[in-house]
Amino acid sequence: MELRCADPGLSAAPPSPLAVRLSSRGARGSIVAAGLVLGLLACGPTATFSGGVFRRGAVAYRVGPLSSDWQRLRSSGSDLAFRHTHGGTVVVHGQCPAQDDAPLDVLTNHLLFGVTARKEQARTTLSLDGREALRTQLFASVDGVTVGLDLVVLKKDGCLYDLQLIAGPAHFAARQLDFTAFVAGFATQKDR
């Protein structure tokens, strides 16, 4: 089944209480409370997601599988968004061409604007799709609510990709197992 931008078949169930909103302008993104904006996407190039592959204009990538406990959501600020039935949200955003050529640690910090009481657990490099990526795991406060964040930032071929997990502390470790497999399956698609 191929899903297109503003596909009415996407889940309209409310996302977790806290979710990730990404912006392709200005300061690349920020974590915000109150969930993802659901509603119809304002489409530029047609976006599709089929067989684990997302395509929108110059942005094209594959992601790893998620179990049936994850439902795809509409989101106006990201390419892909999924919510776990027991709490937790995964969001992916790609930008081609990248508007910011800063180092990976700076790009990660852009994602944390507005996030307070940060308690970083790990910040490590990993090889992802043949390039160095940065993975940052932390607990933090968003509007006074503690959440776990697992952020992966990658630059490749002039594009920038963010893969993010946000979940409450009680579910964070379990959702990280799913997120790790999701990230491990990430690969850009050359036939953009």
N, C-alpha and C positions, 0 to 999 in steps of 0.2 A: 504494500500500500504506500503510495506516495502522498506526503502531506505538503500542502502549499501554504504560502503566506495567507493568514486569516482563514485557515481551514476550519470550518465549523465542527469538524470531528475532533478537534483538540479538546482536552479536558478543560472544563470551566470550573472545576472544583477549586476552592480557595487554597492558595499555597500555604506553606508553613508560616507562622506568625512573623518570622523574619526571613527575608530573602535578599538576593543580590540583584542590584540594578547596575547595569553597565551603560556607559555613554561613550559614543565614538567621537565626541567633541571635548575640547578643553582637557580637564584633568581626567583622563581615561576612564574613571569610574569611581563609584563609591558604594559602600555597603549601606543599605538603608533599611529602616524598620517598615512595618506595615505591609509587607508582602510585595509580590510582583504586580505590576499593573497588568490586569487581564483585559479584555476588550480587544478590539480589532487592531491588527498591526497596520501602521501607516507604511505601506510598501513602496520601496524604491524598486530595485531589481527583484524579480520573483524569487522567493526563497523556497527551496525544497529540502525535504529530509526523507530519504528512502534508503533502506538497506544499511543503515548506520552512517550514511554519507549526507552531509549538509552542503548545500550550494546556494550562494547568493552573489551574483555578479562575480567579482574577482576572488571572493572568499569560497574555498572549497576544502573540506576536510572530513575525515572519517573519525568516529569515536568508538570506544569499546562498548560492549553490550551492558545493559542494565536489566535487572530482573523485572518481572511483571508487577512487582511492588512499587515500581516507579512509573508515574504517569507524566506524559508530556503536557506542558502548559504553554499557553500563548504568553508572550512577553514582548513588550514594546522596547525593551532596552537590551536585549540579548538575541543571539542567534537561536540558541536552544535553552530550554529550561525544563527541568523534571522535578517532580515532588514525590517523595516517598510517602506511602500511606501511613506510616507511623512517625513521620516527622523528618525533615531534612530536605534541602533543595540543592540541586546541581544546576549550574548555569555555565554556558560557554559563549564566548564572544570572540569574533575574528575581525580584523581590520586590515584591509589591503587597499592601498598601501598604508603602512603604519604611519601615523601622524607624529609619533614621538620615537626617536632613536636613542632614548636613554638606556642606561644599563638595566639589567633585569631587576636588580634590587630596588632601583628607583621606581621602575614601573610597578613593582609589587607594592611599594609604599603608596603610590597613587591610589591603589585600590583600597587602601586603609584610611583615606581621608574621612573624618567624622567618626572614626572608631576609637573608643577610649578604653582605658584600663587594660591595655594589651599585655598579655603574658605569652610571649613567644615560646613555643615548645621546640621548634626546629626550623632551620632555614638551610636547605641543602640543594646542591645542584644534582641534576640527573640528565641522562641522555634520553631525549624524546624525539622521535622521528629524525634521528641523525644529527640533532643539534643539542646544545646545552640549554636546559630549562632550569628555572628556579622554583622550588616547592617550599612554601612557607606554611607551617602549621601553628596555630595559636588559639588561645581563648581570649575573648575581648568582650567589651560592653558596647551594645548598639542601643541607643536611647534607654540606657539603664538596664537592659536585659543581657545576661551573659549568653554568649554563643561560642561554638567552636567553628573555626574557619580553616579550610585547607585550600590554599591558592597555588596554582601552577601558572607560570608566565613563560611564554616561548616566543622568540622572534625567528622567523625563517623566510627567506626569499623576499624580503621587503615587507612582510606581513607581521602582524602581532596577534597573539592568541592568549586568551585568559580562560582557564578552566577553574571553576570554583565550587566548593562545597560549603554550605552553612547548615548547621544543625545545633539543636540544644545539647547541652553537655551530657544528658542522659543517653542520647542516641548517637552522639558524635563518633565514637569508636566503631560502632557497627556500620554506620554510613561510610566511614573511611574505607572499609574493605571494598564496598561497591565502587566508590570513587576511584580507588587505586586501579581497579580493573578497567574502568571507564577511561581513565587517563592513559593507561598502558596501550589501549587500542587507538590512540590518537595518531593520525598521519594526515599530512596535507595531501591534496589530490592535484596531480600535475595537469590534468586536463581541464583546468579552470576555464 
